[in-house]
């Protein structure tokens, strides 16, 4: 399973502070420079973390004045709606690109996967189902990434794997957000199960079709969140 990016680690550290008794709504957060020094990360990493926390509704960034705490709760629909609305255009670009490459990868996986590959994919899917009972959105996000990455590896195409690795970095925060919603988790379980069965049956046409439907449904789920 992939390790947390520097940005996500910074976000997690800041959220831990925001959820503590020490942080109060209305308080001014430490400056970017101070956070850089405390967490030993770059200015760009901290700036991106601040932007994400603002998009999620935790912070209000006022130019020339700093970042102020406006929310402490993790389970707030308004924060999710705010994040998806703000990032809508970029996410749609990623979904559009994924809808080109991932159905092709599913087709190739059905044609090229070894029995060991299929066992690995099955284990990931079963772990995802078990984790869904706990609604551990962070672990679900990594398992979702692992499921799709394993399919990409099954193609045996190094260029596709390289593109997938780059894509994963871009959409990881999207995965963290989307699996906070039980409906989206349910959709992923159903879609992954169909894709897995098609690959297991070595049915390239069906694997490609189900992957295409899965990616299209991701876009529909995002639209549903925005109008919540």
N, C-alpha and C positions, 0 to 999 in steps of 0.2 A: 504494500500500500504506500502511495506517495506521501512524502513528508509535507508538513505545512509550509507554505511559502512564508517569506519574511513579513509580507504585508498581513497575512492572516494571523501569524503569531502576534504581531503588534495589535491587531484588532482584538484578539482574544485577551491579551494583557490589559488593554484599555477597558474592555467590557467587564473584566473581573473587578477593576477598580470602580467602574460606574455602578456596578451592582452591589458594592460594599456599602456599609453604613457610613463610611467616611465621606463618600460623594453625596452631594445634595443638589437637587434641581435648582438651577439658577447660578450655581458655582461656575467660575471660570476655570477651564481645564489648563493644565500646564502648557507652555508654548511648545511649538514643534521642536525647537532647539533643545529644550529641557527633556522632552520625551526621547529625542535622539540619544542624548547623553545617558539617560537612565536605562534605556533598553538596548543601547549599543547597536542601533540600526541607522540607516541613511535617512537624509532629509526627505527624499522622494518616497521612501517607504512609509514614513510617518504621515506625509501629506496625503498619500493615497488612503491610508487607514482612517484619517480624519474625514476624508470625503465619503468613504463608505459608511462611517458612523453617522455622518450628517444625513446621507441618503436613507439610512435605516430609521432616522428619527431620534437618535440619541443626542446629537449635538446640533447647535446652531452656530455656524461660523460667520462672524461679523468682521469684514475687512478692516484691518487696522486696530481691531479691539481684541480679537482672539476667538477661541471656541468655548461655548457655554453649554452646560448640561441642561437638556430640556426633557429627557426621558430616561428612566432607569429600568423599566420593564422589558424583558426579552420577548414576552408573549403578547404582542400588540399588533392587531391587524392593520392599524393605521401606518405603522412603521413598514410593514411588508408592502402595502399598497404604494407608499411613498417611494420605496426602493425600486420596485418594478416599474413604476411610472417614470421615474427619473432615468432609468437605464433601458427603457423599452426599445429605442431605436438600435442601440448597440447589440442587445440580445437578439433582436430579430435578424440582424446581419449574421450573427453566429449560427442561429437556427437555420437560416437559409443556406449557409455554407455546409453545415452538418447534414442537411437534407440532400446534398450532392454526394458527399464522400461516404457517409455511414451506410446507406443502403447498399452501395457498391461493396463496402467492406463486409457486410453481412453475407452477401452473395458469395464472395470469395472465401469467407470463413466456412460456409456450408460445403464448399467444394474442396477445401484444403485442410480443414481441422483434423488433428489426430484425436484418437480416443482420449488421450491424456488431456488435451486441450479442452475437450468437452466436459471431462470430469472437473477440471479447474473452474470452468464457467458455471457448472452446476453447483459447485460448492459456494461460489460467490453469490449466486442467486438465492440459495437456501439461507445463507447468512444474512442477506438483505431482508428476507422474509422474517427471520428471527428478530433482527434489529428493529423492524417496523413495529413490533409489539411494544417496544420501549419508546418509540418515537425519538430516537437519538439522531437528530437531524445531521449532526456533524459526521457521525459514522456512516449514515446512509449516503451522504454526499460522496464520501470516499469509496464506498462500495459501488455506487453508481458509476463513478469514474473508472473503477477497476473492471467492472463488467464491460463497459464500452472499449476500454483499452485492451482487454483480453481478446475481444473480437478483432480489433485492429491488428493485434499481434498474430492472430491466426492467418491473416492474409499472407504473411511472409514478405510483405512489401515494406522495405525500410523507409521509403519516402513517405508512405501513408502513416507509418508509425511516428515519424518525425513531425509531420503536420499535426497529428493527434496530440502529441506531447505539448506542442505550442498552444493548441486550442484549449487543452485542459487547464493551462495556467490562466487563460483569459476568462474561462467560464466557471472557475471554481466557486467564486462568491455567489454566482447564480445558483449553483447546486446547493450551497449552504442555505440560501433563502427558500428555494422551492420545496425542499424537504421538511420545512417547518409546517407544511400544510398536509394534513392526512390524506386528502383527496388526491394530491399529486403522488404521494407514496403508493397509494392503491393503484393508480394508473401505471406507475412504473413497474410494480410487481406483475400486473397483468401483461404488460407489453414485453417485459423481459422474459416472462415464461413462454410466450408465443415464439419469440425470437430464438430462445434456447431450444425449444422443441423442433423448430424448423432446421436449425443447424444440426441437431442430433440426428434428424431424419435425412440429412444431406440434401435437403430440398432448397436449392439456391433461389428459385423464383419466390417461394413463400417467405424465406428469410429476408430477402430484399424488400418484399412488400410490407412485412410486419415492421421492419426497421423504419421504412419510410412513414408508415402510419404513426409509429412511436414519436418520431421527431416532429411530425406535424401536430401531434397532440400536445407536445411541450409548448408550442406556440399558442395553442388554444387555452392551455392551462394558465399561461401568462395573462392572456386577455381576460380570463375569468377573475384572476386576482385583482387586476386593475379596476374592475367595475364592482368589486365587493362593497 
